[in-house]
């Protein structure tokens, strides 16, 4: 069984910083990528940042220069450092593990965490 657990969310004033954590646990052989998504009330879930197994990263345009995604432990742990936060960053942030294999020859699938609330006050 594979589980993802997020932490680090909370309430912060505009201009402040916050660091999110996500840890994947269970019988994991490999992970193609780890990413952070967010969903604000009434809006679609969107990709915020992604880091693949080769270390390449990508960011949603509105967070470029403000957010940084990183990982360690062979991609099992992923971080999202958020700075210069804006009220429009308010959302539930979800960790996603993409292309997870539990054995070398198994089919891969995605796993999602429960989400952590980030609220930025003006």
HELIX and SHEET records of a PDB file:
HELIX    1   1 UNK A   61  UNK A   63  5                                   3    
HELIX    2   2 UNK A   87  UNK A   89  5                                   3    
SHEET    1   A 4 UNK A   2  UNK A   7  0                                        
SHEET    2   A 4 UNK A  18  UNK A  26 -1                                        
SHEET    3   A 4 UNK A  77  UNK A  82 -1                                        
SHEET    4   A 4 UNK A  67  UNK A  72 -1                                        
SHEET    1   B 6 UNK A  10  UNK A  13  0                                        
SHEET    2   B 6 UNK A 116  UNK A 121  1                                        
SHEET    3   B 6 UNK A  91  UNK A 100 -1                                        
SHEET    4   B 6 UNK A  33  UNK A  39 -1                                        
SHEET    5   B 6 UNK A  46  UNK A  52 -1                                        
SHEET    6   B 6 UNK A  57  UNK A  59 -1                                        
SHEET    1   C 4 UNK A  10  UNK A  13  0                                        
SHEET    2   C 4 UNK A 116  UNK A 121  1                                        
SHEET    3   C 4 UNK A  91  UNK A 100 -1                                        
SHEET    4   C 4 UNK A 109  UNK A 112 -1                                        
END                                                                             
